[in-house]
Amino acid sequence: MVSGAGPAVRTVTGDIAPSALGVCDAHDHLFLRSPQLPGQELDSARAAAEELAAFRAAGGRGLIQWTPHGMGRRAAELPALARATDTRIVAATGLHQAVHYDEDTLAALRTQGLAALFVRELTDGIADSGVRAGLIKVAGGFHTLDAHARWTMTAAAEAHRATGAPIAVHLELGTGAEDVLDLLCADLEVPPAKVILGHLNRFPDLDVHLRAAAAGAYLAFDGPSRAHHATDWRMPDAVRALADAGHGARLLLGGDTTTAAARSVHGGPGLPHLLRGVRPRLERAVGKELVDRMLTVNAAAAFAVEWPV
């Protein structure tokens, strides 16, 4: 654990030096519930522990859970999982797209104040768990930012200004990166280095990728545990092009396991696939040094914060 001044990664068991994060899955889920995924809830603590153990056996050490407020984070259970599996887990605050919530929940959040909720979960803890979040997760729409996205991103920017926390953005099918950067960075003045753009592998437009990286944002190539992604095979070429353009320090890797069927303990690729499948494939394409950096140095930098409290 770390104390005093200096950047730290805020894990569910306390703040750590960035270098202690180790080999990191920069976007995944241990627990997740949504009406959009009926019958595929990630709600088994036993399965989560088994997945983490498999990830650890494959060489993983850190995992960033992007599950936001109201989607079954099970925050109180995360510290025990982290200790039992010797992993570094980072929890999220934030809010996903409106389709993941009922209207009563959204109305209550509008009344209580979204930014205040985010700040509280980052500094005091999630509900009464005592577990503090280490990032803010928000989401855009398909090629657009609707009113809900603008509301959540505005709140995220306010919470960032109060805490320094990074803002991780679900890009629907990888689209809308430039609109997100225009809103968060140009309009709301969030430093681009505090923005992590997720799912860019799902929209392999190199021009968009290069512009986002040149702006200074982190680019997350995540989701190999998801089915029906015909663009996954293009990821090595995108990573190579970005590295050749001088943006190797802006790249992250994640798994984004969102359904029970995708877990390795249920026969899917799960958490270990990032290191057992994706990593060697990417190493053959772009070299071990860059892939190691994406999994360690880049992840540590992306989630390190000079926390005010």
Beta strands, then each sheet from edge to edge (+ up, - down):
strand 1: 9-11
strand 2: 14-16
strand 3: 24-28
strand 4: 62-65
strand 5: 88-90
strand 6: 92-94
strand 7: 135-139
strand 8: 167-170
strand 9: 195-198
strand 10: 218-222
strand 11: 251-254
sheet 1: 1+ 2-
sheet 2: 3+ 4+ 5+
sheet 3: 6+ 7+ 8+ 9+ 10+ 11+
end
